[in-house]
Amino acid sequence: MFLLIIAVVLAVLVYLPSVWVRHVMSKNGKELDSLPGTGGELAEHLIKRFELDGIKVEETEPFRDHFDPRDQVVRLGPDNINGRSLTAIAVAAHEVGHAIQFYRKEKIFELREKYLPTAHALNRVGIAIMWSFPILGLVLRSPSAMAMAVGCSLLLQLIGALAYLIILPEEWDASFNKALPILMEGEYVAEDQLPNIRNVLKAAAVTYFASALANVLNIGRWLLLLRR
């Protein structure tokens, strides 16, 4: 029973950041006619304003908003590129913030390039161990050995997720040193909307970490495994 309680508490702690991010994005995702334009239009405007030559804007899958330095593209989900909401405006400004970091060759933008490959590698190894459980079960034939394999898989995935904390300063900079000062000028959003804008920018800054953390206990993946 004690172990079950610990597992439940751990699951709640792991999913809580992701749930909070989705809640903030959804809460501020209502269409507002008072806003001067869509997220996509704001992104295009900011790219021209800051003379980010070569940077483009295009649509991507829902909840996959990001700036791609290889293709030099700000990618926004359908609701954000076409939407006229506080979420759309804040997320667009956040991603353009990354484009500004890249274009200015700021040192802080190098965090992602340095540490994300390591995070991805750890996560892939952890998942590979997880999917090898059926084979490991036949080979090891020991509950304690299988428990160690499960623990190893979860640990590697968790370390991979925690690696996203290393790039949090880069995300925070895009939100609060780039996007927020722009949005505080009053040209894009009203002053009374700034508290909600700040919340969305916080959510945008921790989105990658929250998603990586929740992915460690991807229920669907574990159910598929247990059915084998």
N, C-alpha and C positions, 0 to 999 in steps of 0.2 A: 504493500500500500504506500509506503514511504517513497519508494522509487517511482511509483505511478504519479504521486503528487509532484515530485521533482520534475518528471517528464512533462506534466501538464503546465507547470510554471514556466519551464524552459520554452515550451511551444508558444505560450502566450507572449513571453518576452521576445521571441524570435519574430513572431508575426506582428506584434504591436506597431513597430515603425512603418511597416508596409501598409497596415490598415489606416494609420494616421495620415500617411501621404495620400492615399486614395480618398480619404474623407475630405481633406483640405482641398484637393483638386476638384472633387465633385461639388463641394459646397460653393466654391467660387466659379463654377463652370456655367452659370446661368448667363444667357445672352442679355447684353445691356445695350440698348440703342443709344445711350449717352456717350459711349466710347467712340472715338473718331475713326476707328478702323479695326480690322481683324488682326490676329496675331501674325499672320503671314505678311500683311501690309506693313505692320510695324517693323518686322524683321527686315523687309526690303528697304524701308525708309532709313533704319539705323545703319544698314550696310552702306547706303549712299552717304549718309551724314558723316560717318567716320571714315569714309573713303577706303573701305575694305575691298580693294580691287580684286576681282577673281572669285569672291565669295558668292555663292548662289543660295537660293532657298527652294526647297522642294518638299513634297508631302511624303510621309512615311506611315508605317503602321501605327495604330493607336498605342499610346503609352510607350512609344519608342523614340521620343524626342531626343535629339542629340546633335552635336556638331561633329562632323567627320573631317578631321584635318587632312586625310589623304586625298579625298575628293574635293575638299574645301567647300563643304555644303552644310548649311543649317537645315536640319530635317525636323519637321514638325508633324505631329499626328493630325488627322482630319479635323478634330474638334478645335485644335489650336491654330492650325494654319487658316481655317475658314471661319473660326469662331470669333465672336466679338464679346469676350468675357474677360474677367480679371485673371482667370487661369491662363487663357490664351495669351494675353498681353504679357503677364509676368514670365511665363515659360519662354515665349519668343525672345524677350529681353535677356533672359538668363542664357539661352543658347547663343545669342549674338555676343553676350559677354565672353563666352568661350572663344568665339571667332576673333574678338578683339585681343584676347590673350595670345592667340596663335599668331595673328597678323603682326602684333608688336613684339613677338618672340620673347615673351615674358618667361622668366625662369619657372614660375609657378605652374605654367602649362606643361612643363616637362614631367611633372609628377605622374600624370596618366601614362605617358609613354614608358616611364621607368618601371612602374609597379603593377599596372593592369595585366601585362602578360604573365607575371608571376601569380597573380590572383586567379587568372583563368586557368593556368596550368595546374595549380593546386586543386581547383574545383573539378577539373577534368579527371585527375587521378582519383580523387575521392569518389566520383560518379562511376569510374571504371571499376573500382573495387566493389562498389555497391552492386553493379550489374553482374559481377562475377560470383556473387554469393551462391547461386545454384551449383556452380562448379566447385567452389571452395567447400561447400557442404559435403560433396561427394569425396573430396580429397582429404579434408581435415577430419571429418566425422567426430567432431568434438564441440559440444555446446560452448565451452569456454573459449576455444579458438575462434569460433564463429562470432562470439560476443566481442572478442578483440578486433576482428575484421570489421564488424559494424562500427565499433568505437573509432577505429582508424579512419574509416570512410567519413564518418560524421566530423571528426576532428579536422581532417584535411579540407573538407568543404567549409567548415566554420572558419578556419584560418584564412581560406581564400576569400570568404565574405568579409572578415575583419580587415583584410588588406585594403579594402575600399576606404577604410578610415584614413589611410595614409594620403589618399587623394582628396579628402574632404576639404582641406584648405583651398584647393583649386576650385572646387565647387562653390565654396563659401565666397571666394573672391568674385566669381562670375555673378553671384546673386547680389552681394552687398557692396562690392567695390565697383562693379560695373553696372548691373541692371538697376539697382535701387536709386542711385543718384540720378540716373536718366529719368526714371519714372517719377521722382520727386520734383521734377522741374514744373509740373503742372500742365504740361502740354498734352499728356497722354491720359492721365487719370486724375480724378479730383482728390483733394487733400483728405477728405473723409474716407476714401477708399484705400489709403496707404496702409492702415493696419492689416487689412485682408491681403494686400499685395505682399507685405512682409511675410505673412504666413505661407503664401504660395511660394515665395522665393526660398523660404526655409525648406519647404517640402521638395522643391526642385533640387536643392543642394544635397539632400540626403536620399534622393530617389534611388540612385545606383546601389548605395549601401543597404537600404531597406529591401530592395528587390533581391540582392545577393543573399542577404540574411534569411529572407523568407524561403528562398529556393533551397536552402539546406534541408528543410523539412517539407519538401514538396510532396504533399500527401498522395497525389495521383501517381507519382513515380514509385513511391513505396508500396502502394496498393497493387500496382501492376507486378511489382517484384514478388510480393507475398502470394500472389495468385499462381505463381509458377510451381 
